[in-house]
Amino acid sequence: MTPSRVGEIMAGHRRLAHIDVIERVADGLRIPGAMLGLAHRPWEIPEPAPVRKQAAVAESPAEPGAECPSGEHLDDLLALADGHVTRSTLAALRSSVEDYWRRDEQHGGASLRPAVLGHLRYVMQIMRTAEAALRRDLQSLAAELARLVGWAYFDARQYSTARTYFTQALQLSRGQGDGLFMANVLSCMSLQATYDGNPVDALALACKAQDTARSSGDQPLVMAMLHMREAFAHATLRDTSSCHQAVDRSRDAYERARGREEEAPSWVRYFDETKIIVDTGIALARLGEAGRAEPLIAEGLRRERVAQQRGRAFHAFWLASTQLQQGRLDDACRSAGLALDLSAVIDSPRVAGHVHEFQRRLAPYAREASAIAFEQRMREVLG
């Protein structure tokens, strides 16, 4: 930031609108996260003590007057003391991960982060002492948990921290040669780069994900999802031809995947016909092709289950955006009202950010009745 802009912020004439700017300031000046209302920054979190030293502490009798271990060190000792892992342990942990993803879609990821972080830490600890036959499965589970933590931070618009956990997930999956899951993590990083205003990076990550997935055999459903990530990046770059080509490749791959969904990894099965319809609409909306995008997004929204609250909120926002692009203010405000109502029952700063984005787009219509009513409703719902 320029000195003049810093001066405007200090004087209260300008506000920081994006959390990632605050994160970059915190990381650049080494300001502890708690001082700025953030989670602990990655560089604040100490490296876990070596297992050998922890075991030595656990086996040594406590000296008179010695303080009881607390915090993370106590967690380490308890994990080591309870280090017996069985197949049923793995099954229970996998069930928890599935439940986390379901709750993330229904309620947003912010409130889940502490629990998922605890599970990730626990798995990383028991992985060190588990039998070799189970260690690979635990590493795969740790990669999925790290991706979930990254996704939760992404949903909270804390992009720097999200990148840290996505990188950890990438390292864990690479360590066991799981190319498909690496492609999955790269696709998450691509979507985040799109949100973070780095479409060139988003495109590179999406293409790398495709190359990584191809090396793992024929997985058309995975490729369909990855081509759509590429389409989002092209749309943000306003490359109309490349975006349409990527959408076509996504549709072709999806058609090849029909009837073979059970062959695909569980993490990509969410990418069904409804999803490809609505994502195609969003890609076209990003290009500015509102007339073609609107019916696709509306159809996707009509098909979605009520429980998919966060997805429905996003899609209601995009529907409102296409209607506003076409000058249909009343319809746009009604659709945005659905996104606003859903934002009140889910903990997702990404959704709230989209609602505020729509509010800013209403500035030229500030005196219109629909815009005034929407502003009033926002004050009631979001405060």
C-alpha positions as CSV (number, residue, x, y, z in Angstrom):
1,M,0.0,0.0,0.0
2,T,1.1,3.5,-0.7
3,P,1.9,5.9,2.2
4,S,-1.1,8.0,1.2
5,R,-3.5,5.1,1.4
6,V,-2.1,4.0,4.8
7,G,-2.7,7.6,5.9
8,E,-6.3,7.5,4.7
9,I,-6.9,4.2,6.6
10,M,-5.4,5.6,9.8
11,A,-7.5,8.7,9.5
12,G,-10.7,6.6,9.1
13,H,-11.4,7.8,5.5
14,R,-10.8,4.4,4.0
15,R,-11.5,0.9,5.2
16,L,-9.9,-2.5,4.5
17,A,-12.5,-4.5,2.7
18,H,-10.8,-7.8,2.4
19,I,-9.5,-10.1,5.2
20,D,-6.6,-11.2,3.0
21,V,-5.1,-7.7,3.1
22,I,-5.1,-7.8,6.9
23,E,-3.5,-11.3,6.8
24,R,-0.7,-10.1,4.5
25,V,0.0,-7.1,6.9
26,A,0.0,-9.5,9.9
27,D,2.4,-11.9,8.1
28,G,4.6,-9.2,6.7
29,L,5.1,-7.4,10.0
30,R,4.9,-10.6,12.2
31,I,1.9,-9.3,14.1
32,P,0.3,-12.2,16.2
33,G,-3.1,-13.1,14.8
34,A,-4.9,-12.6,18.1
35,M,-4.0,-8.9,18.0
36,L,-5.9,-8.4,14.8
37,G,-8.8,-10.8,15.5
38,L,-7.4,-13.6,13.3
39,A,-6.5,-17.2,14.0
40,H,-2.9,-17.9,15.0
41,R,-0.8,-17.3,12.0
42,P,1.1,-20.3,10.6
43,W,4.5,-18.9,11.7
44,E,3.2,-18.6,15.3
45,I,2.5,-22.4,15.6
46,P,5.6,-24.2,16.9
47,E,6.8,-27.4,15.3
48,P,5.7,-30.5,17.3
49,A,8.4,-31.9,19.5
50,P,10.1,-35.1,18.2
51,V,8.3,-38.2,19.1
52,R,11.3,-39.7,20.8
53,K,11.6,-36.8,23.3
54,Q,7.8,-36.9,23.9
55,A,8.0,-40.6,24.7
56,A,10.9,-40.0,27.1
57,V,8.9,-37.4,29.0
58,A,5.9,-39.7,29.1
59,E,8.0,-42.6,30.5
60,S,9.8,-40.5,33.1
61,P,8.3,-40.3,36.6
62,A,7.2,-36.8,37.5
63,E,9.5,-34.9,39.8
64,P,8.0,-33.4,43.0
65,G,6.7,-30.0,42.3
66,A,6.9,-30.4,38.6
67,E,4.2,-28.6,36.6
68,C,1.5,-30.7,34.8
69,P,1.9,-30.4,31.0
70,S,-0.8,-28.3,29.4
71,G,-2.0,-27.2,26.0
72,E,-0.6,-28.7,22.9
73,H,2.1,-30.7,24.8
74,L,-0.5,-32.4,26.8
75,D,-2.4,-33.3,23.6
76,D,0.8,-34.8,22.3
77,L,1.3,-37.0,25.4
78,L,-2.3,-38.1,25.4
79,A,-2.2,-39.1,21.8
80,L,1.0,-41.1,22.4
81,A,-0.5,-42.8,25.4
82,D,-3.6,-43.7,23.4
83,G,-1.8,-44.7,20.2
84,H,-3.4,-48.1,19.5
85,V,-5.0,-47.7,16.1
86,T,-7.3,-50.3,14.6
87,R,-9.4,-50.6,11.4
88,S,-12.4,-49.5,13.5
89,T,-10.5,-46.4,14.5
90,L,-10.0,-45.6,10.8
91,A,-13.7,-46.2,10.0
92,A,-14.8,-43.9,12.8
93,L,-12.4,-41.2,11.7
94,R,-13.6,-41.5,8.1
95,S,-17.2,-41.2,9.2
96,S,-16.3,-38.0,11.1
97,V,-14.8,-36.5,7.9
98,E,-17.9,-37.3,5.9
99,D,-20.0,-35.7,8.6
100,Y,-17.8,-32.6,8.6
101,W,-18.3,-32.2,4.8
102,R,-22.0,-32.6,5.2
103,R,-22.2,-30.0,8.0
104,D,-19.9,-27.7,6.1
105,E,-22.3,-27.6,3.1
106,Q,-25.3,-27.1,5.5
107,H,-23.9,-24.5,7.9
108,G,-20.6,-23.2,6.6
109,G,-17.1,-24.1,7.7
110,A,-16.2,-21.4,10.3
111,S,-17.7,-23.2,13.3
112,L,-16.2,-26.6,12.3
113,R,-12.6,-25.4,12.2
114,P,-11.6,-26.1,15.8
115,A,-13.0,-29.7,15.7
116,V,-11.4,-30.5,12.3
117,L,-8.1,-29.0,13.4
118,G,-8.2,-31.2,16.5
119,H,-8.9,-34.3,14.4
120,L,-6.0,-33.4,12.1
121,R,-3.6,-33.0,15.0
122,Y,-4.7,-36.3,16.5
123,V,-4.3,-38.2,13.2
124,M,-0.8,-36.7,12.7
125,Q,0.2,-37.8,16.2
126,I,-1.1,-41.4,16.0
127,M,0.3,-41.8,12.5
128,R,3.8,-41.7,13.9
129,T,3.4,-44.7,16.1
130,A,0.8,-46.7,14.1
131,E,1.6,-50.0,12.5
132,A,3.0,-49.8,9.0
133,A,-0.1,-51.5,7.6
134,L,-2.3,-48.6,8.9
135,R,0.1,-45.7,8.4
136,R,-0.7,-45.2,4.7
137,D,-4.5,-45.1,5.5
138,L,-3.8,-42.6,8.3
139,Q,-1.7,-40.4,5.9
140,S,-4.6,-40.4,3.4
141,L,-7.0,-39.4,6.2
142,A,-4.6,-36.7,7.3
143,A,-4.5,-35.3,3.8
144,E,-8.3,-35.2,3.6
145,L,-8.5,-33.4,7.0
146,A,-5.8,-30.9,6.0
147,R,-7.8,-30.2,2.8
148,L,-11.0,-29.7,4.9
149,V,-9.2,-27.3,7.2
150,G,-7.9,-25.4,4.2
151,W,-11.4,-25.3,2.8
152,A,-12.9,-24.0,6.0
153,Y,-10.3,-21.2,6.1
154,F,-11.0,-20.5,2.4
155,D,-14.8,-20.2,3.2
156,A,-13.8,-17.8,6.0
157,R,-11.9,-15.8,3.3
158,Q,-8.6,-16.3,5.3
159,Y,-6.7,-17.2,2.2
160,S,-3.2,-17.2,3.5
161,T,-4.0,-19.7,6.2
162,A,-6.0,-21.8,3.8
163,R,-3.0,-22.0,1.5
164,T,-0.9,-23.3,4.3
165,Y,-3.3,-26.2,4.9
166,F,-3.8,-26.9,1.2
167,T,-0.1,-27.1,0.9
168,Q,0.1,-29.6,3.8
169,A,-2.7,-31.7,2.1
170,L,-0.7,-31.6,-1.1
171,Q,2.5,-32.8,0.6
172,L,0.7,-35.6,2.5
173,S,-0.9,-36.9,-0.7
174,R,2.3,-36.6,-2.7
175,G,4.1,-38.6,0.0
176,Q,1.9,-41.6,-0.8
177,G,1.8,-41.0,-4.6
178,D,-2.0,-40.3,-4.6
179,G,-2.1,-38.3,-7.9
180,L,-5.9,-38.0,-8.0
181,F,-6.1,-36.5,-4.5
182,M,-3.2,-34.1,-5.4
183,A,-5.4,-33.0,-8.4
184,N,-8.3,-32.5,-6.0
185,V,-6.2,-30.2,-3.7
186,L,-4.8,-28.3,-6.7
187,S,-8.4,-27.7,-7.9
188,C,-9.2,-26.2,-4.4
189,M,-6.2,-23.9,-4.7
190,S,-7.3,-22.9,-8.2
191,L,-10.7,-21.9,-7.0
192,Q,-9.2,-19.9,-4.2
193,A,-6.9,-18.1,-6.6
194,T,-9.9,-17.2,-8.6
195,Y,-11.6,-15.7,-5.5
196,D,-8.3,-14.0,-4.5
197,G,-8.1,-12.1,-7.8
198,N,-5.3,-14.2,-9.3
199,P,-6.9,-15.8,-12.4
200,V,-3.5,-16.5,-14.0
201,D,-2.5,-18.6,-11.0
202,A,-5.9,-20.2,-11.0
203,L,-5.5,-21.2,-14.6
204,A,-2.0,-22.7,-14.0
205,L,-3.3,-24.6,-11.0
206,A,-6.3,-26.0,-12.8
207,C,-4.1,-27.2,-15.8
208,K,-1.6,-28.7,-13.4
209,A,-4.4,-30.5,-11.7
210,Q,-5.6,-31.9,-15.0
211,D,-2.1,-33.2,-15.9
212,T,-1.7,-34.8,-12.5
213,A,-5.1,-36.5,-12.8
214,R,-4.3,-37.9,-16.2
215,S,-1.3,-39.7,-14.9
216,S,-3.7,-41.7,-12.6
217,G,-5.7,-43.3,-15.4
218,D,-9.1,-42.6,-16.9
219,Q,-11.2,-40.6,-14.5
220,P,-13.8,-38.7,-16.5
221,L,-15.7,-37.3,-13.6
222,V,-12.6,-35.8,-12.0
223,M,-11.6,-34.3,-15.4
224,A,-15.1,-32.8,-15.8
225,M,-14.7,-31.0,-12.5
226,L,-11.2,-29.9,-13.3
227,H,-12.2,-28.5,-16.7
228,M,-14.9,-26.4,-15.0
229,R,-12.2,-25.0,-12.7
230,E,-10.3,-24.0,-15.8
231,A,-13.4,-22.4,-17.3
232,F,-13.8,-20.2,-14.2
233,A,-10.2,-19.0,-14.5
234,H,-10.7,-18.2,-18.3
235,A,-14.0,-16.4,-17.5
236,T,-12.3,-14.2,-14.9
237,L,-9.6,-13.4,-17.5
238,R,-12.4,-12.6,-20.0
239,D,-11.1,-15.1,-22.4
240,T,-14.5,-16.0,-24.0
241,S,-13.3,-18.6,-26.5
242,S,-11.1,-20.5,-24.0
243,C,-13.9,-20.5,-21.4
244,H,-16.4,-22.0,-23.8
245,Q,-13.9,-24.6,-24.9
246,A,-13.2,-25.6,-21.3
247,V,-17.0,-25.8,-20.5
248,D,-17.4,-28.0,-23.6
249,R,-14.6,-30.3,-22.4
250,S,-16.2,-30.5,-19.0
251,R,-19.6,-31.5,-20.5
252,D,-17.9,-34.1,-22.7
253,A,-16.0,-35.6,-19.8
254,Y,-19.2,-35.7,-17.7
255,E,-21.1,-37.5,-20.5
256,R,-18.3,-40.2,-20.5
257,A,-18.6,-40.5,-16.7
258,R,-22.4,-41.3,-16.8
259,G,-23.0,-44.7,-15.3
260,R,-19.5,-44.8,-13.9
261,E,-19.9,-42.6,-10.9
262,E,-19.1,-45.4,-8.5
263,E,-15.6,-45.7,-10.1
264,A,-14.9,-42.1,-9.2
265,P,-13.3,-41.0,-5.8
266,S,-16.0,-40.1,-3.2
267,W,-14.8,-36.5,-3.0
268,V,-15.8,-35.8,-6.6
269,R,-19.2,-37.4,-6.7
270,Y,-20.8,-34.1,-5.7
271,F,-20.2,-33.0,-9.3
272,D,-23.4,-34.2,-10.7
273,E,-25.7,-33.0,-13.5
274,T,-27.1,-30.2,-11.3
275,K,-23.7,-29.0,-10.4
276,I,-22.4,-28.9,-14.0
277,I,-25.5,-27.0,-15.1
278,V,-25.2,-24.3,-12.4
279,D,-21.4,-24.1,-12.8
280,T,-21.8,-23.6,-16.5
281,G,-24.2,-20.7,-15.7
282,I,-21.7,-19.2,-13.3
283,A,-18.9,-19.4,-15.8
284,L,-21.1,-17.6,-18.4
285,A,-22.1,-15.0,-15.8
286,R,-18.4,-14.3,-15.1
287,L,-18.0,-13.7,-18.8
288,G,-20.9,-11.2,-18.8
289,E,-23.3,-13.5,-20.8
290,A,-26.1,-12.9,-18.4
291,G,-28.9,-13.9,-20.8
292,R,-27.5,-17.4,-21.4
293,A,-26.4,-17.8,-17.7
294,E,-29.7,-17.0,-16.0
295,P,-31.8,-20.0,-17.0
296,L,-28.9,-22.4,-16.2
297,I,-28.4,-21.0,-12.7
298,A,-32.2,-20.9,-12.1
299,E,-32.5,-24.5,-13.1
300,G,-29.6,-25.6,-10.9
301,L,-31.1,-23.7,-8.0
302,R,-34.5,-25.3,-8.6
303,R,-32.9,-28.8,-8.5
304,E,-30.8,-28.4,-5.4
305,R,-31.8,-30.0,-2.2
306,V,-32.9,-27.7,0.7
307,A,-30.1,-29.0,2.8
308,Q,-27.5,-27.6,0.4
309,Q,-27.9,-24.2,2.1
310,R,-24.5,-22.7,1.3
311,G,-24.6,-23.8,-2.4
312,R,-28.1,-22.4,-2.7
313,A,-27.0,-19.1,-1.2
314,F,-24.1,-18.8,-3.7
315,H,-26.4,-19.7,-6.6
316,A,-29.1,-17.3,-5.5
317,F,-26.4,-14.5,-5.6
318,W,-25.3,-15.5,-9.1
319,L,-28.9,-15.5,-10.2
320,A,-29.4,-12.1,-8.8
321,S,-26.2,-10.9,-10.6
322,T,-27.4,-12.1,-14.0
323,Q,-30.8,-10.4,-13.5
324,L,-29.2,-7.2,-12.4
325,Q,-26.9,-7.3,-15.5
326,Q,-30.1,-7.4,-17.6
327,G,-31.6,-4.4,-15.7
328,R,-34.3,-6.4,-13.9
329,L,-33.9,-4.8,-10.5
330,D,-37.0,-6.3,-8.8
331,D,-36.1,-9.8,-9.8
332,A,-32.5,-9.3,-8.8
333,C,-33.4,-8.1,-5.4
334,R,-35.8,-11.0,-4.8
335,S,-33.1,-13.5,-5.7
336,A,-30.5,-11.7,-3.6
337,G,-33.1,-11.8,-0.8
338,L,-32.9,-15.6,-0.8
339,A,-29.1,-15.4,-0.6
340,L,-29.4,-12.9,2.3
341,D,-31.9,-15.1,4.2
342,L,-29.6,-18.2,3.8
343,S,-26.6,-16.2,4.9
344,A,-28.3,-15.7,8.3
345,V,-28.4,-19.4,9.0
346,I,-24.9,-20.4,7.7
347,D,-21.5,-19.3,9.0
348,S,-19.8,-18.5,5.7
349,P,-18.0,-15.2,5.3
350,R,-17.8,-16.0,1.6
351,V,-21.5,-16.0,1.3
352,A,-21.7,-12.8,3.4
353,G,-19.1,-11.2,1.1
354,H,-21.2,-12.0,-2.0
355,V,-24.3,-10.4,-0.4
356,H,-22.3,-7.2,0.4
357,E,-21.0,-7.3,-3.2
358,F,-24.5,-7.3,-4.5
359,Q,-25.3,-4.4,-2.2
360,R,-22.5,-2.4,-3.6
361,R,-23.8,-3.0,-7.1
362,L,-27.1,-1.5,-6.1
363,A,-25.5,2.0,-5.7
364,P,-26.9,3.3,-9.1
365,Y,-30.4,2.3,-8.0
366,A,-30.2,3.7,-4.4
367,R,-33.5,5.6,-4.8
368,E,-35.5,2.6,-6.2
369,A,-38.0,1.0,-3.9
370,S,-36.6,-2.5,-4.4
371,A,-33.1,-1.4,-3.6
372,I,-34.3,0.5,-0.5
373,A,-36.2,-2.6,0.7
374,F,-33.1,-4.8,0.2
375,E,-30.9,-2.4,2.1
376,Q,-33.4,-2.4,5.0
377,R,-33.6,-6.2,5.0
378,M,-29.8,-6.3,5.1
379,R,-29.7,-4.2,8.2
380,E,-32.3,-6.4,9.9
381,V,-30.5,-9.7,9.0
382,L,-26.8,-8.8,9.1
383,G,-26.9,-5.8,11.5
